[in-house]
Amino acid sequence: MRKHLNSDSVKTISGVGWRICVRIGLAVSPQLDAGVRHMKYLAIIAVFLAANVSLAEEQGKVLRLSEPVEQTADSETFGATLDEAVPEVALEQLVSDSKRYEGSPVRLAVRVSQVCQKKGCFFIAQDGDAHMRVSFKDYGFFVPTDISGRRVTLVGEVVGREMTPEEAAHYNEDLGEKSVAVKAGMIYEIVATSVRVPRSG
């Protein structure tokens, strides 16, 4: 079975390959014919460019690291079967009175504003000006990385915790495009057990 390189592997290959190419280039004997040296350098450049093209293609790829537990003509559900009996709460209400809901199961219909582009291991839920980070229980499932802009339904538990600056920087990097959606400090987030994603926006 053919194995696909992940972006970290490609980055490593690209970086190592470039260092090797440079060393090979430096080792080209000045005694060689100028035409031979020119062909040698062209070959080195071709290797470097090929590695970076592979990286660019990998970065643009949509990742689906989890299979849905339920599928219909209109949606896919990731994690566990979505419990419709859980009380529904508006995100705006949840954000404005987070302490009240801490530790309680909630059900929300929210717009996904941003998704982790490394694995799809979290996303930013938004409703108007209200937004909250949504992670997945026990790191047990992931969502597709191309669901930004879609309105999903989720069930999860509200959790309060301290977000370190290092964590915030890491999560923002995973979101890409110089995101600042995740802030350091005391935060509330949703740890989801189920996410229902429409097949289209």
N, C-alpha and C positions, 0 to 999 in steps of 0.2 A: 504493500500500500504506500502510495506517495505521501510523504510528510510535508506539511506546510510550515514554513518558518514563521514564527511570530515576530513582531516588530523589534523586540529586544534582541532576538537572535540576529536579525538582519542588521541592526545597528552595530552589534558586536562584529559581525563579519565585515561590515563596511569600514569600521574603524581600524580593525586589524589589517584588512586588505590594503587600506591606504598606507598604513605604516610599512607593510611589506613592500608595496609598490615603490615607495620612496626609497627604501633601502636598496631595492634592486636597481632603481634608477641611478642612485649614487654610485652603485658598484659597476655601472657600465664602463668598460675600459675606454679611456680616451684614445687608445690605439685603433679602435674600430673605425671603419669607414663612416663618414658622416651620414650617409644614407641608411646604414644599418642602425646607427644610434637613433636616427629619426624614427624608424619603424619600431624600435624597441620602446621609445617613449610613447608612441601612439598606442601600442598594445597595453602599456601601463595605464594610460588614461582611459582606455576602453573598459578595462577591468573595474576601475573606480566608478565610472559612470554607470555601469551595469548594476553594481551593488546598490547605488543610490536610487536608480529607477525601481529596483525591487523593493526598496524601503518605501518609496513613495506609493507604489501600488498597494503594499501591505497596509499602510496607514489609511488609505482610502477605502479599505474593505469593510463591509458591514459584518460585525461579529455576532454570532448566535451561539453562545456557549451552553445554553440550557434548552432542552426540549419542552414544549408546552405540555401541561398535564391535561388540558382540555382544549378542544378546538371546535369552532363552529364556522359557518360560512362568513361570519362577520368579525370574529375575534379569536384570540389565543390567550389562554390563562397560564401563567408561570407560577411556580411555587406549589401551593396547595389549592384544592378546590375553593373557590371564593364563597365565603359564608354570607349569604344575603341577609341573615338574621341579625348580624352585627349592626348596631345603631349607626346611621349615617350622620356625619358631621361636616359642615362646610370648613374648608381650609382656613378661611379668614377667621372663623370663630375659634378654631384650634390654635392658631398663631396668637390671637389676642388673649386667650385664656388657657395657655398650655399647661400650667400647673394643675388646673382642675382635671385635665384629661390624662395626666401622667400615670402610666401603669395600666391604662384602660384600653381595651380593644376598640378600634374605630374603623368605620368604612367611609371612604371619600371618593368622589369623582373629581379629578384634577387634571390640569394640563401639564404635560411634561415640557419644561423649558430647556433643560440640558440633561445629557446622559453621559456617564463615564465612558470615554472612548477607548479605554484600555481593555475592559472586560464586560461593561454593562452591569457593574456590580452596585451601582447606586444611580439615582437621578434626582433632579431638583423639581419638586412639585410646585406649581404656581396657580394662583387664582386671583386675578387682579393684582394688587400690590403685595399680597401675602405669598410667601414662599417658604418651603421647608425641605430639608434634605430627607430623602427616603433611601434607607439601606434595606438589606434582606436578611432575615433571621438566620443566624449561624453560618452566614456566607454560603447558604445552601442552594441558591439559584441565581440566575442572571437574566437580564432582559436584553433584547436586541439593541444594538448601539445606534439604530436609525429611527427611534421613536420620538424624537424631539418634535414638539408641536401637536402630538396626538393627545386626546383626552382619555385617560385611563381610569379604571376603577380599582381600588386597592383596599385590602384589609390589613391592619397592623396594629402595633402598640406604640403609644407615645412614650418616649424615653428622654429624660433630661440628663445631661452630662457636660463635662468640661472638655472643650475642643482646644487642643494645643495649637500654637501657631504653626508648628511643623506639620500637624495633621491637616490643618486648613490649607496650607500651601500644597501639600501632596494631593488633596482632593481637587483643588482648583486646577492643578496641572493635568490631572486625569480628565477633567471636563474639557480641557483644550481651549484654544482661542483666548488665552490670557484671562481666563475667568476669575472673577472675584466673588462668586456666588456664595462660597462657604466662608464664614467668618470665625475667628478664634474667640474663645470665651465660653461662658455658660450658654449652652444651646439646647433646644428641644428638637428632636427628629423622630421620624416614624420608622420603626423596624417592621417591615412588611412581611407577611406570611404568604400573601397572594396578590398578584397583579394581573388584571385583565386588560389586554391591549387590543384595540381595534386594528383590523388589518390595513386600514387606511385612515388618513387624518379626518 
